[in-house]
């Protein structure tokens, strides 16, 4: 398992080792011991799985407020997505910066998104499936969204006309949200 730093503090790309032969391939998408060896000690307690039927489906930007914030380990298991994380931790050297990466069933990359980030993705293919682990259970009371096209972030969603849920259509801009994340050095 390979840990790749991004230009945003505490946000990492994870590349699993792929074992392939004439039959296909095998990966360990998660192994607690190997994660600890590369410096991560998360206790993932829930797996989520979504299907987006149409190309251009945008889900996000989502997060849960503290103390119910969630670290996410995101991967695309069918099709292709543009996955996006935004640093919402006040005081962070990378506050309000966004990071985008293509995740697909072909490249098998994963994005490790710590607490304090908003997360979203847009599907680049029909029938895209996304799976992700979280280290805190869903809390409706703490569930929040921010408008995907908030000008504070400058995210390039690839020029697609997004298909949005009512929740995401009606999400507030950052200036109207109650984000409560504070940056702590080394993610502690």
Number of C-alpha atoms within 10 A of each C-alpha: 17 14 17 11 12 12 11 18 18 16 20 19 19 22 18 19 14 14 10 10 8 5 6 7 9 12 13 12 16 15 11 12 11 14 16 11 11 11 10 13 12 15 12 18 10 13 14 11 13 13 16 19 13 15 20 23 24 25 21 26 22 20 25 26 19 15 11 18 23 23 22 26 23 24 27 28 22 19 19 24 29 20 25 24 27 24 27 23 20 16 12 18 13 17 19 20 19 21 17 18 15 20 26 24 16 11 15 19 21 26 25 21 23 23 27 27 29 26 24 21 24 25 31 22 18 17 17 23 21 23 17 20 20 23 19 18 14 15 12 9 9 13 14 21 24 26 18 28 14 15 10 12 16 12 17 12 20 11 7 14 11 17 17 16 13 8 14 19 14 12 20 17 15 18 10 9 13 11 21 14 20 14 19 11 11 7 10 5
